[in-house]
Amino acid sequence: MSYLLALDQGTTSSRAIIFNEQGKVQATAQRETHIQTPHSGWVEQDAQEIWSSQIAVVQQALATARILAKDIKAIGLTNQRETTVVWDKRTGKPLAPAIIWQDRRAAEWCNQLIQQQYLERIHQKTGLRIDPYFSAGKLVWLLNNINGLRELAEQGHAAFGTIDSWLIWNLTQGAEHVIEASNASRTMLMNLHTQTWDEELLHLFNIPASVLPKIISSDSYVADTAEGLLGATIPITGILGDQQSALFGQSCFEAGTAKNTYGTGCFTLFNTGPEVQFSTNKLLSTLAWKVENKSTFALEGSVFMAGAIVQWLRDGLGIIHSSAEVEKLARQVEHTDGVVLVPAFTGLGAPHWDSEARALLCGMSRGTNKSHIARAALESIAFQVSDVLTAMQSDISQPLKELRVDGGASQNDMLMQFQADILNVPVLRPKLLESTAWGAAAMAGLKSGVFSNLDEIAQSWQLERAFEPKMQNDEREMHLHKWMAALKRAKSDL
């Protein structure tokens, strides 16, 4: 039996999952990572802690599975995207905290670029919008604010990378300074058409090319892990950014297939095939993966608040004691009785991009109770996903046939049924909800010969439940009309 090891380095934890060839989980290990917020809008982590937690869970997973490192055929790696690390090439030590994707400290720099009319130029080159979300602004901030970093960079001693780069540097003990192409496509530095660093942007942003890693394919054989690290050397043969990895893990290999991950936020990716599709609806164009020298692209929409809304019901309002209770509470009423929640607690993401919008709970009457609010909270997740997919559909000609789902809130049957009803397409929930980790493992398996083609990977995808749309058209229109009216009130340009 061949085993595949997935390293899944997320925002709040590092995980290691061992799969067999059929995609069955053999062992899982997880360790929390700590987030610091030293100033308003700043979000940081200790890069050294990210590495030490990741290597610790690998050893723990091997022990739990009762297998040796030599039994692992290959390692696949998936990671939180856009997060930015700088380190000294000579010592391998971080030169600053890791700046997390949620960090907003580069907002002023971004606003200057927008005022200088660079929005369309950067969108055409990178597929992205000018935003502090992406790595470029974080790296510029570090170069300008960390004492001595620019000098080190100009001397060729400083390295920049996203989390995949940082983990691979450590796994190979400094032998490899690389970044996988789907991660590179989130830096706002890579030209999406050539998949190389864009010299015009490097010049514009004043970033020395010497700090940049080499861009590699998603199915690259990178190197073996360093001697003495795990008891045997293991080849690293697959890397993907976490949302692209979930798309791959859900076997969304054909153009027109889509997945939505219901986590703290929601990330919807729609496979657009071998062509870059640009959005006229403020969605991002991104590289899905580069396999066998062929590029597959996707449109992406990010919703900031999904599972976080349920946390707010628990911690902010205190109407539930645990997240698992929300469905039971919401099911106590047949409908919201006109109550609508717009969860713009941190502004609105795609396709609205209104950072000044604020959350709104409206349509309440004397008879409103906590069950109505719980139901409205769940429905708000589905409405936001619907907004993103409606925008995607108007950008591309392929109609959505189905939506594949994963992430914690995808286990909520009521939410999944309402999602199918509002989209008017089937929502498919797989047996394996570890889509992100499996995507990385499957990519590694493809390169290492465990799988000979994508069809073999697709066979591992098994349906747990299909939610078929049951709602009448007039009822759907009524729901969407109420949502749009509430959304209008929540926006900052009222």
C-alpha positions as CSV (number, residue, x, y, z in Angstrom):
1,M,0.0,0.0,0.0
2,S,1.3,3.5,-0.9
3,Y,0.6,6.4,1.3
4,L,0.4,10.1,0.6
5,L,1.2,12.7,3.2
6,A,-0.6,16.1,2.9
7,L,0.8,19.1,4.8
8,D,-2.1,21.6,5.2
9,Q,-0.8,24.9,6.7
10,G,-3.8,27.1,7.4
11,T,-4.4,30.4,9.1
12,T,-5.3,29.0,12.5
13,S,-3.6,25.6,12.5
14,S,-1.0,23.4,10.9
15,R,-2.3,19.9,10.0
16,A,-0.8,16.7,8.6
17,I,-3.1,14.1,7.0
18,I,-2.0,10.7,5.7
19,F,-4.1,9.2,2.9
20,N,-4.1,5.8,1.2
21,E,-4.4,5.6,-2.6
22,Q,-8.2,5.6,-2.4
23,G,-8.3,8.9,-0.6
24,K,-9.1,7.3,2.7
25,V,-7.7,9.1,5.8
26,Q,-5.3,6.9,7.7
27,A,-4.2,9.5,10.3
28,T,-4.6,13.2,11.1
29,A,-2.7,15.5,13.4
30,Q,-3.4,19.2,14.1
31,R,-1.7,22.0,16.1
32,E,-3.0,25.5,16.6
33,T,-0.9,28.5,15.5
34,H,-1.2,31.8,17.3
35,I,-2.2,35.1,15.6
36,Q,-1.0,38.5,16.9
37,T,-2.8,41.8,16.1
38,P,-0.3,44.4,17.4
39,H,-2.3,47.3,15.8
40,S,-5.7,47.8,14.3
41,G,-5.8,46.1,10.9
42,W,-2.4,44.3,11.5
43,V,-2.5,40.4,11.6
44,E,0.8,38.6,12.1
45,Q,2.2,35.1,13.0
46,D,5.6,33.9,14.0
47,A,7.0,32.2,10.9
48,Q,9.2,30.0,13.1
49,E,6.1,28.7,14.9
50,I,4.4,28.0,11.6
51,W,7.4,25.7,10.6
52,S,7.8,24.0,14.1
53,S,4.1,23.3,14.3
54,Q,4.0,21.8,10.8
55,I,7.0,19.5,11.3
56,A,5.6,18.4,14.7
57,V,2.2,17.3,13.2
58,V,4.0,15.4,10.5
59,Q,5.8,13.3,13.1
60,Q,2.6,12.9,15.1
61,A,0.6,11.7,12.1
62,L,3.3,9.1,11.2
63,A,3.2,7.9,14.8
64,T,-0.6,7.7,14.8
65,A,-0.7,5.8,11.5
66,R,2.0,3.5,12.8
67,I,3.9,3.8,9.6
68,L,7.5,5.0,8.9
69,A,8.6,7.9,6.7
70,K,9.9,5.4,4.1
71,D,6.3,4.1,3.6
72,I,5.2,7.5,2.4
73,K,5.4,7.7,-1.4
74,A,5.2,11.5,-1.7
75,I,4.4,14.7,0.1
76,G,1.8,17.2,-1.1
77,L,1.6,20.7,0.4
78,T,-1.2,23.2,0.6
79,N,-1.2,26.5,2.4
80,Q,-2.9,29.7,3.4
81,R,-2.3,32.0,0.4
82,E,-0.9,35.6,0.2
83,T,0.7,35.4,3.6
84,T,4.2,36.9,3.4
85,V,7.5,35.7,5.0
86,V,11.0,37.2,4.7
87,W,14.1,35.5,5.9
88,D,17.9,35.5,5.8
89,K,19.2,33.2,3.2
90,R,22.4,32.6,5.2
91,T,20.8,31.6,8.5
92,G,17.3,30.6,7.4
93,K,15.9,32.8,10.3
94,P,12.8,35.0,9.7
95,L,13.6,38.7,9.5
96,A,10.1,39.8,10.5
97,P,6.8,38.3,11.6
98,A,4.8,36.6,8.8
99,I,2.2,39.1,7.6
100,I,-1.1,37.2,7.3
101,W,-3.5,37.5,4.3
102,Q,-6.1,39.3,6.4
103,D,-3.6,42.1,7.2
104,R,-4.6,45.6,6.0
105,R,-1.4,47.6,6.7
106,A,-0.7,48.2,3.0
107,A,-4.0,50.0,2.4
108,E,-2.4,53.4,2.0
109,W,0.1,52.1,-0.5
110,C,-2.8,50.4,-2.4
111,N,-4.8,53.6,-2.4
112,Q,-1.9,55.5,-3.9
113,L,-1.6,53.0,-6.8
114,I,-5.3,53.4,-7.4
115,Q,-5.1,57.2,-7.5
116,Q,-2.2,56.9,-9.9
117,Q,-4.6,55.0,-12.3
118,Y,-2.9,51.6,-12.1
119,L,-6.0,49.6,-11.3
120,E,-6.7,48.3,-14.9
121,R,-3.1,47.8,-15.8
122,I,-2.5,45.6,-12.7
123,H,-5.8,43.7,-13.3
124,Q,-4.8,42.9,-16.9
125,K,-1.4,41.7,-15.9
126,T,-2.2,39.8,-12.7
127,G,-5.9,39.1,-12.8
128,L,-6.1,40.7,-9.3
129,R,-7.5,43.9,-7.9
130,I,-5.2,46.3,-6.1
131,D,-5.8,45.3,-2.5
132,P,-3.8,44.8,0.8
133,Y,-5.0,41.2,0.6
134,F,-2.2,40.3,-1.8
135,S,1.5,39.7,-1.0
136,A,3.0,42.6,-3.0
137,G,1.9,45.4,-0.6
138,K,3.0,43.3,2.4
139,L,6.5,42.8,0.9
140,V,6.8,46.5,0.0
141,W,5.8,47.4,3.6
142,L,8.4,45.1,5.0
143,L,11.2,46.4,2.7
144,N,10.3,50.0,3.7
145,N,9.8,49.4,7.4
146,I,12.0,46.6,8.7
147,N,15.4,48.1,9.6
148,G,18.1,46.9,7.3
149,L,15.9,44.6,5.2
150,R,16.2,46.6,1.9
151,E,20.0,46.6,2.3
152,L,20.1,42.8,2.9
153,A,17.8,42.4,-0.1
154,E,20.1,44.5,-2.4
155,Q,23.1,42.4,-1.2
156,G,21.2,39.2,-2.2
157,H,20.9,37.9,1.4
158,A,17.1,38.3,1.9
159,A,14.5,35.8,0.7
160,F,10.7,36.4,0.2
161,G,8.1,33.7,-0.1
162,T,4.6,32.7,0.6
163,I,4.0,29.9,3.1
164,D,4.7,27.1,0.6
165,S,8.1,28.7,-0.1
166,W,8.9,29.0,3.6
167,L,7.9,25.4,4.4
168,I,9.9,24.0,1.4
169,W,13.0,26.0,2.4
170,N,12.8,24.4,5.8
171,L,11.9,20.9,4.6
172,T,15.0,21.0,2.3
173,Q,17.1,22.8,4.8
174,G,17.7,25.8,2.5
175,A,18.3,23.8,-0.7
176,E,15.2,25.1,-2.5
177,H,13.8,28.7,-2.7
178,V,10.7,28.2,-4.8
179,I,7.0,29.2,-5.1
180,E,4.3,27.2,-6.7
181,A,2.5,28.9,-9.6
182,S,-1.0,29.1,-8.0
183,N,0.5,30.7,-5.0
184,A,2.6,33.1,-7.1
185,S,-0.6,34.1,-8.9
186,R,-1.8,35.6,-5.5
187,T,1.2,37.9,-5.0
188,M,0.2,40.7,-7.5
189,L,3.7,40.3,-8.9
190,M,3.3,37.4,-11.3
191,N,2.1,38.0,-14.9
192,L,-0.8,35.6,-15.3
193,H,-0.2,35.2,-19.1
194,T,3.5,34.3,-19.0
195,Q,3.6,32.9,-15.4
196,T,6.8,34.8,-14.7
197,W,7.6,37.7,-12.4
198,D,6.5,40.9,-14.1
199,E,9.5,43.2,-14.5
200,E,7.4,46.3,-14.9
201,L,5.6,45.7,-11.6
202,L,8.9,44.9,-9.8
203,H,10.2,48.2,-11.0
204,L,7.0,50.1,-10.2
205,F,6.9,48.6,-6.6
206,N,10.7,48.9,-6.2
207,I,11.2,45.3,-5.3
208,P,14.7,43.8,-5.8
209,A,14.4,40.7,-8.0
210,S,17.0,38.9,-5.9
211,V,14.5,38.3,-3.1
212,L,12.0,36.4,-5.3
213,P,11.7,32.6,-5.4
214,K,11.7,30.5,-8.6
215,I,8.1,29.9,-9.9
216,I,7.4,26.1,-10.3
217,S,4.5,24.0,-11.6
218,S,2.0,22.5,-9.2
219,D,3.1,19.0,-10.1
220,S,6.8,19.7,-9.7
221,Y,9.2,17.2,-8.1
222,V,10.8,19.8,-5.9
223,A,13.3,17.8,-3.9
224,D,13.4,15.1,-1.2
225,T,13.1,16.2,2.4
226,A,16.4,16.8,4.1
227,E,18.4,13.9,5.6
228,G,17.7,13.4,9.3
229,L,14.4,15.4,9.3
230,L,11.9,12.5,9.3
231,G,13.9,9.3,9.5
232,A,13.8,8.8,5.7
233,T,13.8,11.2,2.8
234,I,10.4,11.7,1.1
235,P,9.9,13.4,-2.3
236,I,7.9,16.6,-2.4
237,T,5.9,16.4,-5.6
238,G,2.7,18.5,-5.3
239,I,1.9,22.0,-4.1
240,L,-1.3,24.2,-4.4
241,G,-2.7,27.2,-2.6
242,D,-5.5,26.1,-0.3
243,Q,-8.5,27.2,-2.4
244,Q,-7.1,25.8,-5.6
245,S,-6.3,22.6,-3.7
246,A,-9.9,22.3,-2.7
247,L,-11.0,22.8,-6.3
248,F,-8.5,20.0,-7.4
249,G,-9.6,17.8,-4.4
250,Q,-13.2,18.1,-5.4
251,S,-12.2,16.8,-8.9
252,C,-13.4,20.0,-10.6
253,F,-11.2,19.3,-13.6
254,E,-13.6,20.5,-16.4
255,A,-14.3,24.1,-17.4
256,G,-17.7,25.1,-15.9
257,T,-17.3,23.1,-12.6
258,A,-17.2,25.0,-9.4
259,K,-16.7,24.4,-5.6
260,N,-17.5,26.5,-2.6
261,T,-15.6,26.1,0.7
262,Y,-17.6,27.1,3.7
263,G,-15.0,28.1,6.3
264,T,-14.7,31.3,8.4
265,G,-15.4,32.9,5.1
266,C,-16.5,31.4,1.8
267,F,-14.3,30.9,-1.2
268,T,-15.9,30.1,-4.5
269,L,-13.8,28.9,-7.5
270,F,-15.1,28.3,-11.0
271,N,-12.9,26.4,-13.4
272,T,-12.6,28.4,-16.7
273,G,-10.3,26.0,-18.5
274,P,-7.1,26.8,-20.4
275,E,-8.0,30.5,-21.0
276,V,-7.7,33.4,-18.6
277,Q,-11.2,34.8,-18.2
278,F,-11.4,38.4,-17.0
279,S,-14.3,39.5,-14.8
280,T,-16.4,42.6,-15.4
281,N,-18.0,42.0,-12.0
282,K,-15.0,42.5,-9.7
283,L,-14.1,38.8,-9.4
284,L,-10.5,37.7,-9.4
285,S,-8.9,35.8,-12.2
286,T,-6.4,33.3,-10.8
287,L,-4.3,30.3,-11.8
288,A,-6.0,27.1,-10.7
289,W,-3.0,24.8,-11.3
290,K,-0.2,24.1,-13.7
291,V,0.0,20.4,-14.4
292,E,2.1,18.7,-17.2
293,N,3.0,22.2,-18.4
294,K,-0.7,23.0,-19.1
295,S,-2.3,25.8,-17.2
296,T,-5.9,25.8,-15.9
297,F,-7.5,29.1,-14.8
298,A,-10.3,30.0,-12.5
299,L,-12.5,32.8,-11.4
300,E,-12.6,33.4,-7.7
301,G,-15.0,35.2,-5.4
302,S,-14.3,35.7,-1.6
303,V,-17.0,36.1,1.0
304,F,-15.6,37.4,4.3
305,M,-18.2,36.1,6.7
306,A,-19.7,32.6,6.7
307,G,-18.8,30.4,9.6
308,A,-17.8,33.6,11.4
309,I,-21.5,34.6,11.4
310,V,-22.3,31.5,13.5
311,Q,-19.5,32.4,15.9
312,W,-21.0,35.8,16.3
313,L,-24.4,34.3,17.2
314,R,-22.5,32.2,19.8
315,D,-20.0,34.8,21.2
316,G,-21.6,38.1,20.3
317,L,-25.3,37.5,20.9
318,G,-25.1,34.4,23.1
319,I,-28.2,32.8,21.5
320,I,-26.4,29.5,21.0
321,H,-23.7,27.7,23.2
322,S,-22.0,25.9,20.4
323,S,-21.9,26.3,16.6
324,A,-23.5,22.9,16.2
325,E,-26.7,24.2,17.8
326,V,-27.5,26.7,15.1
327,E,-29.3,24.4,12.7
328,K,-31.5,23.0,15.4
329,L,-32.5,26.5,16.5
330,A,-33.1,27.7,13.0
331,R,-35.4,24.7,12.3
332,Q,-37.8,25.7,15.0
333,V,-39.3,28.2,12.5
334,E,-40.6,27.5,9.0
335,H,-39.1,30.8,7.6
336,T,-37.5,34.0,8.9
337,D,-40.8,35.9,8.9
338,G,-39.2,38.7,6.8
339,V,-36.0,39.0,8.9
340,V,-32.8,39.5,6.8
341,L,-29.2,39.6,8.1
342,V,-26.5,41.3,5.9
343,P,-23.3,40.1,7.6
344,A,-21.0,43.0,6.5
345,F,-19.2,43.0,9.9
346,T,-15.9,43.6,8.1
347,G,-17.3,45.2,4.9
348,L,-18.5,43.2,1.9
349,G,-16.3,41.0,-0.3
350,A,-17.0,39.8,-3.8
351,P,-18.7,41.0,-6.0
352,H,-19.5,44.2,-4.0
353,W,-16.1,45.1,-2.6
354,D,-17.4,47.7,-0.2
355,S,-15.0,47.8,2.8
356,E,-17.1,50.6,4.5
357,A,-20.4,48.6,4.4
358,R,-21.6,47.5,7.8
359,A,-23.7,44.6,9.1
360,L,-27.5,45.1,9.2
361,L,-30.4,43.1,10.8
362,C,-33.7,44.2,9.4
363,G,-37.3,43.2,8.9
364,M,-38.0,42.4,12.5
365,S,-41.4,42.6,14.2
366,R,-42.7,42.2,17.7
367,G,-42.9,38.4,17.0
368,T,-39.3,38.0,16.0
369,N,-37.3,35.6,18.2
370,K,-33.8,34.1,18.2
371,S,-34.9,31.2,15.9
372,H,-35.8,33.8,13.1
373,I,-32.4,35.4,13.6
374,A,-30.5,32.1,13.5
375,R,-32.4,31.1,10.3
376,A,-31.6,34.6,8.7
377,A,-27.9,34.1,9.7
378,L,-27.7,30.8,7.8
379,E,-29.6,32.1,4.8
380,S,-27.2,35.1,4.6
381,I,-24.4,32.7,3.9
382,A,-26.3,31.2,1.0
383,F,-27.3,34.6,-0.4
384,Q,-23.6,35.8,-0.4
385,V,-22.5,32.6,-2.3
386,S,-25.4,33.2,-4.7
387,D,-24.2,36.8,-5.4
388,V,-20.7,35.5,-6.3
389,L,-22.0,32.7,-8.5
390,T,-24.5,35.1,-10.3
391,A,-21.5,37.4,-11.0
392,M,-19.5,34.5,-12.3
393,Q,-22.3,33.3,-14.6
394,S,-22.6,36.7,-16.2
395,D,-18.8,36.8,-16.8
396,I,-18.7,33.4,-18.6
397,S,-21.0,31.7,-21.0
398,Q,-20.9,28.2,-19.3
399,P,-24.0,27.7,-17.1
400,L,-23.3,26.3,-13.7
401,K,-24.5,22.6,-13.6
402,E,-23.8,21.9,-10.0
403,L,-21.9,23.2,-7.0
404,R,-19.6,20.9,-5.0
405,V,-19.2,21.9,-1.4
406,D,-16.8,21.4,1.5
407,G,-15.7,23.1,4.8
408,G,-17.3,23.0,8.2
409,A,-20.7,24.6,7.4
410,S,-21.3,22.3,4.5
411,Q,-22.3,19.7,7.1
412,N,-25.4,21.9,7.8
413,D,-28.3,20.2,5.9
414,M,-30.6,23.2,6.2
415,L,-28.0,25.6,4.8
416,M,-27.1,23.2,1.9
417,Q,-30.8,22.8,0.9
418,F,-31.4,26.6,1.0
419,Q,-28.2,27.0,-1.1
420,A,-29.5,24.6,-3.8
421,D,-32.9,26.4,-3.7
422,I,-31.5,29.9,-4.1
423,L,-29.0,28.8,-6.9
424,N,-31.5,26.5,-8.6
425,V,-28.8,23.9,-9.2
426,P,-27.9,20.7,-7.2
427,V,-25.5,21.1,-4.3
428,L,-23.2,18.1,-4.0
429,R,-21.6,17.2,-0.7
430,P,-18.8,14.5,-0.9
431,K,-18.1,11.8,1.6
432,L,-14.6,13.2,2.1
433,L,-14.8,16.8,3.5
434,E,-11.0,17.0,3.6
435,S,-11.0,18.4,0.0
436,T,-8.1,20.8,0.6
437,A,-5.7,18.3,2.0
438,W,-6.8,15.7,-0.5
439,G,-6.1,18.1,-3.4
440,A,-2.5,18.4,-2.4
441,A,-2.1,14.7,-1.7
442,A,-3.7,13.8,-5.1
443,M,-1.4,16.3,-6.9
444,A,1.6,14.7,-5.3
445,G,0.2,11.2,-6.2
446,L,-0.2,12.3,-9.8
447,K,3.5,13.3,-10.1
448,S,4.8,10.3,-8.1
449,G,3.0,7.7,-10.2
450,V,0.3,6.7,-7.6
451,F,-2.2,8.0,-10.2
452,S,-1.6,7.9,-13.9
453,N,-4.2,10.6,-14.9
454,L,-6.9,12.9,-13.6
455,D,-9.6,10.3,-14.3
456,E,-8.1,8.0,-11.6
457,I,-8.2,10.9,-9.1
458,A,-11.8,11.7,-10.1
459,Q,-12.8,8.1,-9.2
460,S,-11.9,8.8,-5.5
461,W,-14.6,11.5,-5.3
462,Q,-17.7,9.9,-3.8
463,L,-21.1,11.6,-3.2
464,E,-22.4,11.6,0.3
465,R,-25.6,13.6,-0.5
466,A,-27.1,15.7,-3.3
467,F,-29.4,18.6,-2.4
468,E,-31.8,19.1,-5.3
469,P,-33.5,22.5,-5.7
470,K,-37.2,22.3,-4.6
471,M,-38.2,26.0,-4.4
472,Q,-40.7,27.5,-6.8
473,N,-39.5,30.4,-9.0
474,D,-41.7,33.0,-7.4
475,E,-40.6,32.1,-3.9
476,R,-36.9,32.3,-5.0
477,E,-37.5,35.7,-6.5
478,M,-39.2,37.0,-3.4
479,H,-36.2,35.8,-1.2
480,L,-33.7,37.4,-3.6
481,H,-35.6,40.7,-3.8
482,K,-35.6,41.0,0.1
483,W,-31.9,40.2,0.2
484,M,-31.1,42.9,-2.5
485,A,-33.2,45.5,-0.6
486,A,-31.3,44.8,2.6
487,L,-28.0,44.7,0.9
488,K,-28.7,48.2,-0.6
489,R,-29.3,49.5,2.9
490,A,-26.0,48.0,4.3
491,K,-23.8,49.5,1.6
492,S,-21.7,52.6,2.3
493,D,-23.0,54.7,-0.7
494,L,-26.6,54.8,0.5
